[in-house]
Amino acid sequence: MAAPFQQKLTVEVAQKNCPATTSKPADQAIRALARIIGRQIAREQFRKQQSIEADDQ
């Protein structure tokens, strides 16, 4: 089995009062992070289910 693929995620947080900050990039970052977390949860559930099915056989 191949070694786990590791990803590095960098998130920069800006204060709301900062004039250079717009909500669109922040919203995009939040959505991207939510997708990454969701995919990780799905992978873990899939692996757990595979393990359970392998034990049953």
PDB file of N, CA, C, O and CB in Angstrom:
ATOM      1  N   MET A   1       0.848  -1.178   0.000  1.00  0.00           N
ATOM      2  CA  MET A   1       0.000   0.000   0.000  1.00  0.00           C
ATOM      3  C   MET A   1       0.889   1.235   0.000  1.00  0.00           C
ATOM      4  O   MET A   1       1.888   1.276   0.717  1.00  0.00           O
ATOM      5  CB  MET A   1      -0.962   0.002   1.220  1.00  0.00           C
ATOM      6  N   ALA A   2       0.547   2.214  -0.774  1.00  0.00           N
ATOM      7  CA  ALA A   2       1.345   3.425  -0.899  1.00  0.00           C
ATOM      8  C   ALA A   2       1.272   4.258   0.380  1.00  0.00           C
ATOM      9  O   ALA A   2       0.307   4.185   1.141  1.00  0.00           O
ATOM     10  CB  ALA A   2       0.876   4.252  -2.101  1.00  0.00           C
ATOM     11  N   ALA A   3       2.302   5.034   0.584  1.00  0.00           N
ATOM     12  CA  ALA A   3       2.329   5.920   1.749  1.00  0.00           C
ATOM     13  C   ALA A   3       1.236   6.980   1.602  1.00  0.00           C
ATOM     14  O   ALA A   3       0.898   7.370   0.484  1.00  0.00           O
ATOM     15  CB  ALA A   3       3.729   6.590   1.909  1.00  0.00           C
ATOM     16  N   PRO A   4       0.688   7.443   2.716  1.00  0.00           N
ATOM     17  CA  PRO A   4      -0.357   8.457   2.638  1.00  0.00           C
ATOM     18  C   PRO A   4       0.149   9.728   1.976  1.00  0.00           C
ATOM     19  O   PRO A   4       1.288  10.144   2.191  1.00  0.00           O
ATOM     20  CB  PRO A   4      -0.891   8.772   4.025  1.00  0.00           C
ATOM     21  N   PHE A   5      -0.692  10.325   1.187  1.00  0.00           N
ATOM     22  CA  PHE A   5      -0.356  11.579   0.517  1.00  0.00           C
ATOM     23  C   PHE A   5      -0.618  12.722   1.486  1.00  0.00           C
ATOM     24  O   PHE A   5      -1.742  12.905   1.956  1.00  0.00           O
ATOM     25  CB  PHE A   5      -1.177  11.762  -0.804  1.00  0.00           C
ATOM     26  N   GLN A   6       0.419  13.483   1.780  1.00  0.00           N
ATOM     27  CA  GLN A   6       0.254  14.569   2.732  1.00  0.00           C
ATOM     28  C   GLN A   6       0.118  15.885   1.983  1.00  0.00           C
ATOM     29  O   GLN A   6       0.841  16.150   1.022  1.00  0.00           O
ATOM     30  CB  GLN A   6       1.439  14.622   3.717  1.00  0.00           C
ATOM     31  N   GLN A   7      -0.813  16.696   2.435  1.00  0.00           N
ATOM     32  CA  GLN A   7      -1.026  18.006   1.852  1.00  0.00           C
ATOM     33  C   GLN A   7      -0.757  19.046   2.913  1.00  0.00           C
ATOM     34  O   GLN A   7      -0.983  18.813   4.101  1.00  0.00           O
ATOM     35  CB  GLN A   7      -2.454  18.147   1.281  1.00  0.00           C
ATOM     36  N   LYS A   8      -0.278  20.183   2.483  1.00  0.00           N
ATOM     37  CA  LYS A   8      -0.043  21.276   3.409  1.00  0.00           C
ATOM     38  C   LYS A   8      -0.991  22.409   3.041  1.00  0.00           C
ATOM     39  O   LYS A   8      -1.059  22.820   1.883  1.00  0.00           O
ATOM     40  CB  LYS A   8       1.450  21.746   3.374  1.00  0.00           C
ATOM     41  N   LEU A   9      -1.707  22.900   4.010  1.00  0.00           N
ATOM     42  CA  LEU A   9      -2.685  23.953   3.797  1.00  0.00           C
ATOM     43  C   LEU A   9      -2.278  25.170   4.604  1.00  0.00           C
ATOM     44  O   LEU A   9      -2.028  25.070   5.805  1.00  0.00           O
ATOM     45  CB  LEU A   9      -4.108  23.484   4.183  1.00  0.00           C
ATOM     46  N   THR A  10      -2.212  26.306   3.954  1.00  0.00           N
ATOM     47  CA  THR A  10      -1.897  27.551   4.631  1.00  0.00           C
ATOM     48  C   THR A  10      -3.125  28.454   4.558  1.00  0.00           C
ATOM     49  O   THR A  10      -3.675  28.687   3.482  1.00  0.00           O
ATOM     50  CB  THR A  10      -0.645  28.242   3.997  1.00  0.00           C
ATOM     51  N   VAL A  11      -3.540  28.950   5.700  1.00  0.00           N
ATOM     52  CA  VAL A  11      -4.699  29.833   5.762  1.00  0.00           C
ATOM     53  C   VAL A  11      -4.271  31.137   6.420  1.00  0.00           C
ATOM     54  O   VAL A  11      -3.718  31.138   7.520  1.00  0.00           O
ATOM     55  CB  VAL A  11      -5.880  29.171   6.541  1.00  0.00           C
ATOM     56  N   GLU A  12      -4.529  32.229   5.745  1.00  0.00           N
ATOM     57  CA  GLU A  12      -4.234  33.535   6.317  1.00  0.00           C
ATOM     58  C   GLU A  12      -5.547  34.153   6.771  1.00  0.00           C
ATOM     59  O   GLU A  12      -6.552  34.101   6.061  1.00  0.00           O
ATOM     60  CB  GLU A  12      -3.495  34.458   5.290  1.00  0.00           C
ATOM     61  N   VAL A  13      -5.524  34.732   7.955  1.00  0.00           N
ATOM     62  CA  VAL A  13      -6.724  35.335   8.510  1.00  0.00           C
ATOM     63  C   VAL A  13      -6.495  36.838   8.618  1.00  0.00           C
ATOM     64  O   VAL A  13      -5.476  37.281   9.149  1.00  0.00           O
ATOM     65  CB  VAL A  13      -7.081  34.715   9.898  1.00  0.00           C
ATOM     66  N   ALA A  14      -7.443  37.618   8.114  1.00  0.00           N
ATOM     67  CA  ALA A  14      -7.361  39.073   8.190  1.00  0.00           C
ATOM     68  C   ALA A  14      -8.505  39.597   9.039  1.00  0.00           C
ATOM     69  O   ALA A  14      -9.564  38.975   9.121  1.00  0.00           O
ATOM     70  CB  ALA A  14      -7.392  39.708   6.779  1.00  0.00           C
ATOM     71  N   GLN A  15      -8.292  40.726   9.659  1.00  0.00           N
ATOM     72  CA  GLN A  15      -9.336  41.319  10.479  1.00  0.00           C
ATOM     73  C   GLN A  15     -10.416  41.923   9.601  1.00  0.00           C
ATOM     74  O   GLN A  15     -10.142  42.359   8.482  1.00  0.00           O
ATOM     75  CB  GLN A  15      -8.753  42.379  11.415  1.00  0.00           C
ATOM     76  N   LYS A  16     -11.646  41.948  10.106  1.00  0.00           N
ATOM     77  CA  LYS A  16     -12.766  42.493   9.331  1.00  0.00           C
ATOM     78  C   LYS A  16     -12.592  43.973   9.029  1.00  0.00           C
ATOM     79  O   LYS A  16     -13.054  44.445   7.991  1.00  0.00           O
ATOM     80  CB  LYS A  16     -14.069  42.277  10.075  1.00  0.00           C
ATOM     81  N   ASN A  17     -11.945  44.705   9.904  1.00  0.00           N
ATOM     82  CA  ASN A  17     -11.805  46.149   9.720  1.00  0.00           C
ATOM     83  C   ASN A  17     -10.729  46.510   8.709  1.00  0.00           C
ATOM     84  O   ASN A  17     -10.564  47.685   8.380  1.00  0.00           O
ATOM     85  CB  ASN A  17     -11.496  46.808  11.039  1.00  0.00           C
ATOM     86  N   CYS A  18     -10.006  45.539   8.221  1.00  0.00           N
ATOM     87  CA  CYS A  18      -8.943  45.783   7.256  1.00  0.00           C
ATOM     88  C   CYS A  18      -9.577  46.115   5.901  1.00  0.00           C
ATOM     89  O   CYS A  18     -10.331  45.300   5.371  1.00  0.00           O
ATOM     90  CB  CYS A  18      -7.990  44.547   7.144  1.00  0.00           C
ATOM     91  N   PRO A  19      -9.292  47.294   5.327  1.00  0.00           N
ATOM     92  CA  PRO A  19      -9.931  47.678   4.061  1.00  0.00           C
ATOM     93  C   PRO A  19      -9.528  46.794   2.884  1.00  0.00           C
ATOM     94  O   PRO A  19     -10.268  46.708   1.903  1.00  0.00           O
ATOM     95  CB  PRO A  19      -9.595  49.110   3.739  1.00  0.00           C
ATOM     96  N   ALA A  20      -8.378  46.140   2.959  1.00  0.00           N
ATOM     97  CA  ALA A  20      -7.942  45.290   1.849  1.00  0.00           C
ATOM     98  C   ALA A  20      -8.688  43.963   1.816  1.00  0.00           C
ATOM     99  O   ALA A  20      -8.617  43.239   0.823  1.00  0.00           O
ATOM    100  CB  ALA A  20      -6.448  45.035   1.943  1.00  0.00           C
ATOM    101  N   THR A  21      -9.392  43.642   2.874  1.00  0.00           N
ATOM    102  CA  THR A  21     -10.092  42.369   2.956  1.00  0.00           C
ATOM    103  C   THR A  21     -11.472  42.484   2.318  1.00  0.00           C
ATOM    104  O   THR A  21     -12.246  43.388   2.633  1.00  0.00           O
ATOM    105  CB  THR A  21     -10.211  41.912   4.419  1.00  0.00           C
ATOM    106  N   THR A  22     -11.762  41.557   1.423  1.00  0.00           N
ATOM    107  CA  THR A  22     -13.109  41.482   0.854  1.00  0.00           C
ATOM    108  C   THR A  22     -13.701  40.151   1.254  1.00  0.00           C
ATOM    109  O   THR A  22     -12.968  39.207   1.549  1.00  0.00           O
ATOM    110  CB  THR A  22     -13.096  41.649  -0.704  1.00  0.00           C
ATOM    111  N   SER A  23     -14.996  40.067   1.269  1.00  0.00           N
ATOM    112  CA  SER A  23     -15.637  38.831   1.719  1.00  0.00           C
ATOM    113  C   SER A  23     -15.502  37.711   0.692  1.00  0.00           C
ATOM    114  O   SER A  23     -15.531  36.537   1.061  1.00  0.00           O
ATOM    115  CB  SER A  23     -17.109  39.082   2.015  1.00  0.00           C
ATOM    116  N   LYS A  24     -15.357  38.044  -0.573  1.00  0.00           N
ATOM    117  CA  LYS A  24     -15.314  36.998  -1.591  1.00  0.00           C
ATOM    118  C   LYS A  24     -14.121  36.046  -1.410  1.00  0.00           C
ATOM    119  O   LYS A  24     -14.335  34.834  -1.386  1.00  0.00           O
ATOM    120  CB  LYS A  24     -15.260  37.630  -2.971  1.00  0.00           C
ATOM    121  N   PRO A  25     -12.876  36.530  -1.280  1.00  0.00           N
ATOM    122  CA  PRO A  25     -11.767  35.588  -1.062  1.00  0.00           C
ATOM    123  C   PRO A  25     -11.914  34.807   0.250  1.00  0.00           C
ATOM    124  O   PRO A  25     -11.571  33.626   0.310  1.00  0.00           O
ATOM    125  CB  PRO A  25     -10.438  36.341  -1.061  1.00  0.00           C
ATOM    126  N   ALA A  26     -12.416  35.456   1.285  1.00  0.00           N
ATOM    127  CA  ALA A  26     -12.606  34.765   2.560  1.00  0.00           C
ATOM    128  C   ALA A  26     -13.649  33.662   2.407  1.00  0.00           C
ATOM    129  O   ALA A  26     -13.463  32.556   2.915  1.00  0.00           O
ATOM    130  CB  ALA A  26     -13.031  35.761   3.665  1.00  0.00           C
ATOM    131  N   ASP A  27     -14.730  33.954   1.718  1.00  0.00           N
ATOM    132  CA  ASP A  27     -15.771  32.944   1.489  1.00  0.00           C
ATOM    133  C   ASP A  27     -15.226  31.777   0.670  1.00  0.00           C
ATOM    134  O   ASP A  27     -15.533  30.618   0.950  1.00  0.00           O
ATOM    135  CB  ASP A  27     -16.983  33.570   0.773  1.00  0.00           C
ATOM    136  N   GLN A  28     -14.424  32.085  -0.331  1.00  0.00           N
ATOM    137  CA  GLN A  28     -13.835  31.025  -1.150  1.00  0.00           C
ATOM    138  C   GLN A  28     -12.914  30.146  -0.313  1.00  0.00           C
ATOM    139  O   GLN A  28     -12.907  28.925  -0.466  1.00  0.00           O
ATOM    140  CB  GLN A  28     -13.064  31.625  -2.334  1.00  0.00           C
ATOM    141  N   ALA A  29     -12.140  30.767   0.569  1.00  0.00           N
ATOM    142  CA  ALA A  29     -11.230  29.994   1.423  1.00  0.00           C
ATOM    143  C   ALA A  29     -12.011  29.095   2.374  1.00  0.00           C
ATOM    144  O   ALA A  29     -11.634  27.943   2.590  1.00  0.00           O
ATOM    145  CB  ALA A  29     -10.310  30.934   2.223  1.00  0.00           C
ATOM    146  N   ILE A  30     -13.089  29.612   2.938  1.00  0.00           N
ATOM    147  CA  ILE A  30     -13.909  28.824   3.853  1.00  0.00           C
ATOM    148  C   ILE A  30     -14.536  27.641   3.119  1.00  0.00           C
ATOM    149  O   ILE A  30     -14.550  26.524   3.637  1.00  0.00           O
ATOM    150  CB  ILE A  30     -15.002  29.701   4.492  1.00  0.00           C
ATOM    151  N   ARG A  31     -15.050  27.882   1.926  1.00  0.00           N
ATOM    152  CA  ARG A  31     -15.653  26.793   1.148  1.00  0.00           C
ATOM    153  C   ARG A  31     -14.611  25.739   0.764  1.00  0.00           C
ATOM    154  O   ARG A  31     -14.887  24.540   0.810  1.00  0.00           O
ATOM    155  CB  ARG A  31     -16.324  27.351  -0.118  1.00  0.00           C
ATOM    156  N   ALA A  32     -13.412  26.196   0.385  1.00  0.00           N
ATOM    157  CA  ALA A  32     -12.349  25.254   0.031  1.00  0.00           C
ATOM    158  C   ALA A  32     -11.970  24.403   1.233  1.00  0.00           C
ATOM    159  O   ALA A  32     -11.787  23.193   1.106  1.00  0.00           O
ATOM    160  CB  ALA A  32     -11.114  26.001  -0.502  1.00  0.00           C
ATOM    161  N   LEU A  33     -11.852  25.025   2.385  1.00  0.00           N
ATOM    162  CA  LEU A  33     -11.509  24.289   3.594  1.00  0.00           C
ATOM    163  C   LEU A  33     -12.617  23.306   3.970  1.00  0.00           C
ATOM    164  O   LEU A  33     -12.338  22.185   4.395  1.00  0.00           O
ATOM    165  CB  LEU A  33     -11.247  25.258   4.748  1.00  0.00           C
ATOM    166  N   ALA A  34     -13.861  23.723   3.817  1.00  0.00           N
ATOM    167  CA  ALA A  34     -14.987  22.826   4.113  1.00  0.00           C
ATOM    168  C   ALA A  34     -14.979  21.613   3.178  1.00  0.00           C
ATOM    169  O   ALA A  34     -15.267  20.497   3.610  1.00  0.00           O
ATOM    170  CB  ALA A  34     -16.329  23.585   3.986  1.00  0.00           C
ATOM    171  N   ARG A  35     -14.650  21.829   1.897  1.00  0.00           N
ATOM    172  CA  ARG A  35     -14.565  20.701   0.953  1.00  0.00           C
ATOM    173  C   ARG A  35     -13.450  19.741   1.346  1.00  0.00           C
ATOM    174  O   ARG A  35     -13.624  18.523   1.296  1.00  0.00           O
ATOM    175  CB  ARG A  35     -14.334  21.212  -0.482  1.00  0.00           C
ATOM    176  N   ILE A  36     -12.302  20.291   1.736  1.00  0.00           N
ATOM    177  CA  ILE A  36     -11.173  19.445   2.145  1.00  0.00           C
ATOM    178  C   ILE A  36     -11.554  18.612   3.356  1.00  0.00           C
ATOM    179  O   ILE A  36     -11.287  17.411   3.393  1.00  0.00           O
ATOM    180  CB  ILE A  36      -9.927  20.302   2.458  1.00  0.00           C
ATOM    181  N   ILE A  37     -12.174  19.238   4.342  1.00  0.00           N
ATOM    182  CA  ILE A  37     -12.580  18.520   5.552  1.00  0.00           C
ATOM    183  C   ILE A  37     -13.626  17.464   5.214  1.00  0.00           C
ATOM    184  O   ILE A  37     -13.555  16.337   5.705  1.00  0.00           O
ATOM    185  CB  ILE A  37     -13.131  19.500   6.609  1.00  0.00           C
ATOM    186  N   GLY A  38     -14.587  17.823   4.385  1.00  0.00           N
ATOM    187  CA  GLY A  38     -15.624  16.876   3.988  1.00  0.00           C
ATOM    188  C   GLY A  38     -15.059  15.666   3.267  1.00  0.00           C
ATOM    189  O   GLY A  38     -15.482  14.536   3.513  1.00  0.00           O
ATOM    190  N   ARG A  39     -14.108  15.899   2.380  1.00  0.00           N
ATOM    191  CA  ARG A  39     -13.487  14.784   1.660  1.00  0.00           C
ATOM    192  C   ARG A  39     -12.709  13.884   2.606  1.00  0.00           C
ATOM    193  O   ARG A  39     -12.729  12.661   2.470  1.00  0.00           O
ATOM    194  CB  ARG A  39     -12.562  15.306   0.559  1.00  0.00           C
ATOM    195  N   GLN A  40     -12.019  14.500   3.571  1.00  0.00           N
ATOM    196  CA  GLN A  40     -11.271  13.699   4.532  1.00  0.00           C
ATOM    197  C   GLN A  40     -12.207  12.827   5.361  1.00  0.00           C
ATOM    198  O   GLN A  40     -11.924  11.652   5.591  1.00  0.00           O
ATOM    199  CB  GLN A  40     -10.440  14.601   5.447  1.00  0.00           C
ATOM    200  N   ILE A  41     -13.308  13.395   5.803  1.00  0.00           N
ATOM    201  CA  ILE A  41     -14.287  12.625   6.579  1.00  0.00           C
ATOM    202  C   ILE A  41     -14.824  11.470   5.729  1.00  0.00           C
ATOM    203  O   ILE A  41     -14.958  10.348   6.218  1.00  0.00           O
ATOM    204  CB  ILE A  41     -15.456  13.539   7.061  1.00  0.00           C
ATOM    205  N   ALA A  42     -15.129  11.742   4.469  1.00  0.00           N
ATOM    206  CA  ALA A  42     -15.640  10.696   3.579  1.00  0.00           C
ATOM    207  C   ALA A  42     -14.607   9.588   3.383  1.00  0.00           C
ATOM    208  O   ALA A  42     -14.958   8.408   3.388  1.00  0.00           O
ATOM    209  CB  ALA A  42     -16.034  11.295   2.219  1.00  0.00           C
ATOM    210  N   ARG A  43     -13.327   9.962   3.209  1.00  0.00           N
ATOM    211  CA  ARG A  43     -12.276   8.945   3.061  1.00  0.00           C
ATOM    212  C   ARG A  43     -12.183   8.073   4.297  1.00  0.00           C
ATOM    213  O   ARG A  43     -12.073   6.852   4.195  1.00  0.00           O
ATOM    214  CB  ARG A  43     -10.922   9.604   2.786  1.00  0.00           C
ATOM    215  N   GLU A  44     -12.227   8.704   5.478  1.00  0.00           N
ATOM    216  CA  GLU A  44     -12.131   7.941   6.720  1.00  0.00           C
ATOM    217  C   GLU A  44     -13.321   6.993   6.877  1.00  0.00           C
ATOM    218  O   GLU A  44     -13.144   5.848   7.293  1.00  0.00           O
ATOM    219  CB  GLU A  44     -12.049   8.889   7.923  1.00  0.00           C
ATOM    220  N   GLN A  45     -14.515   7.451   6.554  1.00  0.00           N
ATOM    221  CA  GLN A  45     -15.695   6.594   6.650  1.00  0.00           C
ATOM    222  C   GLN A  45     -15.610   5.441   5.655  1.00  0.00           C
ATOM    223  O   GLN A  45     -15.980   4.311   5.974  1.00  0.00           O
ATOM    224  CB  GLN A  45     -16.973   7.410   6.408  1.00  0.00           C
ATOM    225  N   PHE A  46     -15.123   5.729   4.454  1.00  0.00           N
ATOM    226  CA  PHE A  46     -14.984   4.698   3.433  1.00  0.00           C
ATOM    227  C   PHE A  46     -13.994   3.631   3.880  1.00  0.00           C
ATOM    228  O   PHE A  46     -14.263   2.437   3.755  1.00  0.00           O
ATOM    229  CB  PHE A  46     -14.538   5.314   2.104  1.00  0.00           C
ATOM    230  N   ARG A  47     -12.837   4.067   4.407  1.00  0.00           N
ATOM    231  CA  ARG A  47     -11.835   3.113   4.885  1.00  0.00           C
ATOM    232  C   ARG A  47     -12.365   2.281   6.047  1.00  0.00           C
ATOM    233  O   ARG A  47     -12.100   1.082   6.134  1.00  0.00           O
ATOM    234  CB  ARG A  47     -10.565   3.847   5.309  1.00  0.00           C
ATOM    235  N   LYS A  48     -13.109   2.922   6.930  1.00  0.00           N
ATOM    236  CA  LYS A  48     -13.680   2.200   8.066  1.00  0.00           C
ATOM    237  C   LYS A  48     -14.659   1.138   7.575  1.00  0.00           C
ATOM    238  O   LYS A  48     -14.650   0.009   8.064  1.00  0.00           O
ATOM    239  CB  LYS A  48     -14.385   3.176   9.035  1.00  0.00           C
ATOM    240  N   GLN A  49     -15.500   1.498   6.610  1.00  0.00           N
ATOM    241  CA  GLN A  49     -16.471   0.548   6.062  1.00  0.00           C
ATOM    242  C   GLN A  49     -15.761  -0.596   5.355  1.00  0.00           C
ATOM    243  O   GLN A  49     -16.174  -1.749   5.476  1.00  0.00           O
ATOM    244  CB  GLN A  49     -17.433   1.255   5.093  1.00  0.00           C
ATOM    245  N   GLN A  50     -14.694  -0.291   4.616  1.00  0.00           N
ATOM    246  CA  GLN A  50     -13.930  -1.340   3.948  1.00  0.00           C
ATOM    247  C   GLN A  50     -13.324  -2.290   4.973  1.00  0.00           C
ATOM    248  O   GLN A  50     -13.322  -3.506   4.777  1.00  0.00           O
ATOM    249  CB  GLN A  50     -12.828  -0.730   3.067  1.00  0.00           C
ATOM    250  N   SER A  51     -12.817  -1.741   6.047  1.00  0.00           N
ATOM    251  CA  SER A  51     -12.222  -2.564   7.103  1.00  0.00           C
ATOM    252  C   SER A  51     -13.261  -3.477   7.729  1.00  0.00           C
ATOM    253  O   SER A  51     -12.988  -4.650   7.983  1.00  0.00           O
ATOM    254  CB  SER A  51     -11.584  -1.681   8.180  1.00  0.00           C
ATOM    255  N   ILE A  52     -14.439  -2.952   7.976  1.00  0.00           N
ATOM    256  CA  ILE A  52     -15.525  -3.748   8.563  1.00  0.00           C
ATOM    257  C   ILE A  52     -15.922  -4.876   7.614  1.00  0.00           C
ATOM    258  O   ILE A  52     -16.104  -6.016   8.042  1.00  0.00           O
ATOM    259  CB  ILE A  52     -16.753  -2.853   8.878  1.00  0.00           C
ATOM    260  N   GLU A  53     -16.054  -4.559   6.330  1.00  0.00           N
ATOM    261  CA  GLU A  53     -16.427  -5.574   5.347  1.00  0.00           C
ATOM    262  C   GLU A  53     -15.338  -6.623   5.192  1.00  0.00           C
ATOM    263  O   GLU A  53     -15.643  -7.800   5.001  1.00  0.00           O
ATOM    264  CB  GLU A  53     -16.718  -4.926   4.000  1.00  0.00           C
ATOM    265  N   ALA A  54     -14.068  -6.221   5.270  1.00  0.00           N
ATOM    266  CA  ALA A  54     -12.965  -7.171   5.147  1.00  0.00           C
ATOM    267  C   ALA A  54     -12.944  -8.116   6.354  1.00  0.00           C
ATOM    268  O   ALA A  54     -12.625  -9.297   6.211  1.00  0.00           O
ATOM    269  CB  ALA A  54     -11.616  -6.422   5.021  1.00  0.00           C
ATOM    270  N   ASP A  55     -13.280  -7.603   7.531  1.00  0.00           N
ATOM    271  CA  ASP A  55     -13.311  -8.431   8.727  1.00  0.00           C
ATOM    272  C   ASP A  55     -14.457  -9.446   8.669  1.00  0.00           C
ATOM    273  O   ASP A  55     -14.347 -10.541   9.220  1.00  0.00           O
ATOM    274  CB  ASP A  55     -13.443  -7.553   9.973  1.00  0.00           C
ATOM    275  N   ASP A  56     -15.553  -9.082   8.002  1.00  0.00           N
ATOM    276  CA  ASP A  56     -16.705  -9.969   7.908  1.00  0.00           C
ATOM    277  C   ASP A  56     -16.447 -11.154   6.979  1.00  0.00           C
ATOM    278  O   ASP A  56     -17.103 -12.188   7.105  1.00  0.00           O
ATOM    279  CB  ASP A  56     -17.913  -9.195   7.428  1.00  0.00           C
ATOM    280  N   GLN A  57     -15.520 -11.019   6.069  1.00  0.00           N
ATOM    281  CA  GLN A  57     -15.288 -12.071   5.070  1.00  0.00           C
ATOM    282  C   GLN A  57     -14.409 -13.127   5.595  1.00  0.00           C
ATOM    283  O   GLN A  57     -14.109 -14.089   4.887  1.00  0.00           O
ATOM    284  CB  GLN A  57     -14.694 -11.514   3.824  1.00  0.00           C
TER     285      GLN A  57
END
